[in-house]
């Protein structure tokens, strides 16, 4: 009986020692969440709604805390990424990034696709592209990437053709202009305001939204095809950090069914999840 008692006491003491050691060395404690800082543009409630869904997935599935630094100027997020003030950014498309790297001699790389926001052609004067008359004036953004994108929209709408291998297209890239359209180059923020003066205008989604224009009123929507691949938005990292596990997990958190649902709830068809679409 005494031997049994000593045996039981010995076992209990051993259990206490093991348990104490387990907790002393951090056992049973959930690993501390890693924080990843993502640079984004100061956007709308819809943007916040989408990133809230991404953050939830990142926390629950990958034990990551997403911290956001918001910017008001498109030149800021890539500078902040290069300087190390943020870990990732998510605000630009491939064409913008390629132009940025070339102009600034930086090494920023896309590590994952997010969405494409089809750019649209709007008009207060005609209801379809077929009604656009000879000599009509079409307003397009005047910055390099958005002007090119707008010209590709006009190309896909059948209004103009572009020279092959145009790259970033300009008005000089127009090969055929059967309706002799007058292309009016404006600051992107002014294209929505120009609708009272021109026949039609190619307007970026954010500026259309700011101007209170219903995206469903567009007379033509940019198709999601090979031409538009360069306009797919991305998550970007410095080249030296592109393979970091946590950064890849941020991409996985974004490219989830929960995010896809959040995008649909927030934007309807104004934004399209782009990570699993097939381009024709």
N, C-alpha and C positions, 0 to 999 in steps of 0.2 A: 504493500500500500504506500509505504514511504517512498519506494523507488518510483512508483507511478506518479506520485505527487511531484517528486523532484523532476521527473521527465516532463510533466505538463508545465511546471514553472520554467524549466529550461527552454521549452518550445516557445512559450509566451515571451520570454526575454529576448529570444532570437528574433521573433516577429517584430517586437518593438524596435530592436536595433536596426533591422532591415528597413522598416517603414520610416524611421527617423533619418536614416541615411538617404533614402529615396527622395524625401522632401528637402533635405539639406543640400542635395546636389541638383535641385531644380526639377526632380521627377514629379510627374503629375501636374506640372504647371504648363499651361499652353504657351508655346513659343510666342515671344513678343512680336506683334505685327510690324512689318516693315512699311515705312512711309515712302511713297513715290509722288513727287511733285510734277504735275502736268500743267503746261501752259496752254491756255485756251483764250479765245477772244471773249470780251464782255458781250454776252449774247442775250437771248430772249429767255422767257420762262420755259419755253419748249426745250431749249438747249440744256438748261439746268435739270429739267425732268429726265432727259436722256442720260446725263452724266450721273444723276442720282441712282439710276438703275445700274449703271456700270460700277459705281462705287459699292453698291450693295453686293453685287456678284463678286467683286474683287475681295471684299472683306470676308464674305461667307465661304467662298470656295478656295481662295488663295491666301487668306490672312494678310491682306494688303490694305493699308490705309491710303486712299487717294487724297492728295491735297492739291488744290487748284490755285493757280496764279493767273489772274485775268488781265488781258491787255486790250488796249483800245486802238492800237496802230499795228497794221500788218507787218511792219518792219521790226517789231519788238520781240516776238516769240523766238525767232531763230537766233537773234543776238543773245537772248537770255539762255538759250540752250547751249550755244557755243561757249559762253562764259561760265557755264556750270551752275547758274542760278536756278535752273529747273532741270529735271531729269528727262522729261519727254515733252513734246508739244503735239497738239492736235488742232490744226486750224487751216492747213493748206492742202492743195492738191499736188499731184506729181509735177505738173508743169511749173507751178510756182516754185517748188523746191529745186527743180533742175535749174531754173533761171537764177534763183538765189545763190546756189552753190557756185555757179559759173561766175556770177558778178562779184561775189564776196570771197571766193576761194576757200569755201568751208567744206567740211566733210560730214554733212548731215545725211542720214539715210532713212528711207521709209522702212518701218518694221511691221506694218499691218494696215490693211484697208479699213476704212470706216463707212462713209456714205458718199453718195453722189447727189448733189442738189441740181437737178436739171435746170439749166438756164432757159428762160422763156422769152418769146417775142410777144409784146403787147401792143395794142392799138386802141385808140379812142375813136378812130375814123373808119376802120374796116373791120369786118367780122371774120374774115378768113384770108389766108395768104393769096388766094385766087383773086381777091378784090384789089390787091395792090397794083396800082397802075404804073404805066411807063413814067419814068422820071421821078418817082416817089422818093422821099427822103427817109432813110432809115438811120436811127441813132444807135451807136454802139459805144461801149466803154473804150477809153483811149489808152489804158495801161496795156502793156505788151501781152500778158497772158489772157486777160479778159477780152481784149479786142480780137485776138486769135480765136478764142472760143466762140465769140459772137459771129465771126465770119464763117466758122464751121457750121454754126446753126443755120445761117443763111444758105450755105451750101447744101446741107441736108434737107432744107425746106424746098430746094429746087430753084432758088432765086438767083444763085450765082454758081460758078465753078471755080475751083482753086487750082493753081499750078501744082503738079505732083511734087511730093517731098517738100512741101512748103514749110514744115516745122512750125514755128510760131508765125502764123499768117498775119500779114498786114494788107492794107488796101492794094499794095503793089503786087500781092500774091493772087489777086483776082484774075482768072484767065478769061472767063466769059461773064458778061453782065447783060443778058438779053433785054432786060427791062430798063437798062440805063439808070439803075438806082443810084441815088446820091447818098453816099455813106458819110454820115456826120459823126465825127469822133468827139466824144464828151467825157468828162470825168465821170466815173461809174456812179458816183453819188448824184449826178445830175440827170441821168437817163430817165428816171421816173418822171421828173419835172418836165421833161421835154415832150411828153405825150401830147400836149396841147399844140405843139408847134410842128411835129413831124408826123408822117403817116404811121410809123411804127417804131418801136424801140426794143432792143435786146436789153433786158434788165436782170441783174443778179438778184437771187432770191432774197437776200437780206435787205436790199434796197427797196424791192417791191413790197416786202413786209412792212418796212418802216413807213412807206408811202401809203399804206393801207390798201394796196392792190391785192385783190383775191387771185391767187395763183391759178384758179380754175378758169379765169377770164382770158387766159393767154390764147392767142390765135395759132401759136405753134410752140411745141415743147421739144427741147433737145432730146433726141433719141439716145438711149444708152447702148452704144455700139463701139466699134474699134476707134472711131474718131473721138469719142468722149472718154476713152480710158484714161487719158492724161489728166482729166478733170476729177478723177476719183480722189476724195479726201483721204488723208493718211494720218497715222500716228508715226512720229519721227523721233529718232535718237541720234546722238553723236555716233559716228561710225565705230569708234573704239568701245562703245557700250552696247552695241546693237544686240549682242547675244546674252545679255544679262537675264538671268532666269526671271527675276521680278518684272522686268520690262516686257518679256514675252507673255507673262501671265496677265499683265494689263491688257495686252492685245486680245488674249483669250477671253478676258472678262468683257471686253467690248464686243467681240464677235460671238455673242451668245443669243439664244432665243429670247431671253429677258430683255436684252437691248433692242432686238428687232421689234418686239412688241411695244417697247417704250417709244421707239421712233414712229411706229405706225399710229400710236395713240396721240403723240404730240404733233406730228406733221401730216398725217394722212399719206398722200402720195407726193407731197412736195419734196420729201427727202426719200432716197431709196437706199436700203442697206446694200453695200457694194462688195462685201467680202466673199460672197458665194454666187454672184451673178455670172452668167456666161455671156460674153461679148461676141456679137456676130459682125 
